Amino acid sequence: MRPMTGFPTAPDTHALEHGDVLAPKFDASGLIAAIATHADTGEVLMFAWMNAEALAKTLETGEAHYFSRSRNELWHKGATSGQVQKLAEIRIDCDQDAVWMKVRPQGDGGACHTGARSCFYRVIENGRLVERS
């Protein structure tokens, strides 16, 4: 059963892929993938999930909101860390099941709960993880 989202459903594939109506396709858990990159540098900052409420609040406030699967709750990025993500631009992919946000991080400019600037701070080399900035 599709959760009530406040977002319309596209009537057909053409409307979904080429129309001007935002009709996000949430998965069976009511979630959509979200990638955040730095609006000025292009650096990939993080990947998270959004539910309909998180997407709506992001669009309404201009600040990134996500859905925490581990805590099962809405999460305003930076509410406790100060690393608020101000939205510069938001895009949705061709079949409307993933969003890409270009953001400007506030506070110390970080995005990762570990203290790293990006959640993608490790490189896989010869099957091992190596930290890189």
C-alpha positions in Angstrom: 0.0 0.0 0.0 1.4 3.4 -1.0 1.6 5.8 1.9 -0.2 9.1 1.8 2.4 11.6 0.7 0.7 14.7 -0.4 2.6 14.2 -3.7 0.6 13.2 -6.8 1.2 10.0 -8.7 2.2 10.3 -12.4 -0.5 9.1 -14.7 2.0 7.4 -17.1 5.7 6.9 -17.8 5.9 9.9 -20.2 4.5 12.2 -17.5 6.8 10.7 -14.9 9.9 11.1 -17.1 9.1 14.3 -19.0 6.3 16.1 -17.2 6.5 19.1 -14.9 4.8 17.6 -11.9 6.8 16.4 -9.0 5.5 12.8 -8.4 8.2 11.0 -6.4 8.2 7.2 -6.3 8.8 6.1 -2.8 9.8 2.5 -2.2 7.7 -0.1 -0.3 9.0 1.4 3.0 7.9 4.9 1.9 11.5 6.1 1.3 13.4 7.7 -1.5 17.2 7.9 -1.9 18.8 11.3 -1.4 22.3 12.4 -2.3 23.8 15.6 -1.0 26.7 17.4 -2.6 28.4 20.6 -1.8 26.8 23.4 -4.0 30.2 25.2 -4.5 32.7 22.4 -4.8 30.6 19.4 -6.1 32.0 17.2 -3.3 29.7 14.3 -2.4 28.8 14.9 1.2 26.3 12.1 2.1 23.7 9.6 1.1 20.5 9.3 3.2 16.8 8.5 2.9 13.8 10.7 2.8 10.2 9.9 3.4 7.4 12.2 2.0 7.5 14.4 5.1 11.3 14.9 4.9 11.0 15.8 1.2 8.1 18.1 1.8 9.9 19.8 4.7 13.1 20.2 2.7 11.1 21.9 -0.1 9.2 24.1 2.4 12.1 25.2 4.5 15.1 25.2 2.1 17.0 23.1 4.6 17.7 19.3 4.3 15.5 17.0 6.2 16.0 13.2 6.2 14.4 10.1 7.6 16.5 8.0 10.0 15.8 4.3 9.5 17.6 3.4 12.7 15.7 5.8 14.8 12.5 5.6 12.7 12.0 9.4 12.8 12.3 12.6 10.8 15.7 14.2 11.1 16.6 17.9 10.4 20.2 17.8 9.4 22.2 20.0 11.7 19.5 20.5 14.4 22.0 19.3 17.1 25.4 19.5 15.3 24.9 22.9 13.7 25.8 21.3 10.3 22.5 22.5 8.7 22.4 22.0 5.0 21.0 25.0 3.2 19.5 24.0 -0.1 20.9 25.6 -3.2 19.2 23.3 -5.7 17.3 20.0 -5.7 16.9 17.7 -8.7 15.0 14.4 -9.1 16.2 11.6 -11.4 14.4 10.4 -14.5 12.0 8.0 -12.8 11.6 10.2 -9.7 12.9 7.6 -7.2 16.1 9.5 -6.1 16.9 13.1 -5.3 20.1 15.1 -5.6 20.5 18.1 -3.4 23.2 20.7 -3.9 23.6 22.2 -0.4 25.8 24.6 1.5 26.7 23.1 4.9 26.6 25.5 7.8 28.4 25.3 11.2 31.8 23.7 10.8 31.0 22.7 7.2 31.0 19.0 7.9 28.4 16.5 7.0 29.3 13.2 8.7 28.4 12.2 12.2 32.0 10.9 12.6 33.3 14.5 12.3 34.5 14.1 8.8 33.6 16.7 6.1 32.1 14.0 3.9 30.6 10.6 4.8 32.8 9.3 1.9 36.1 9.7 3.7 37.5 6.2 3.1 39.1 4.7 0.0 39.0 1.0 -0.7 42.6 -0.1 -1.5 43.5 -3.8 -1.9 40.3 -4.8 0.0 41.1 -2.5 3.0 39.8 0.9 4.0 42.1 3.9 4.0 41.0 7.3 5.4 41.5 10.2 3.0 40.3 13.7 3.2 
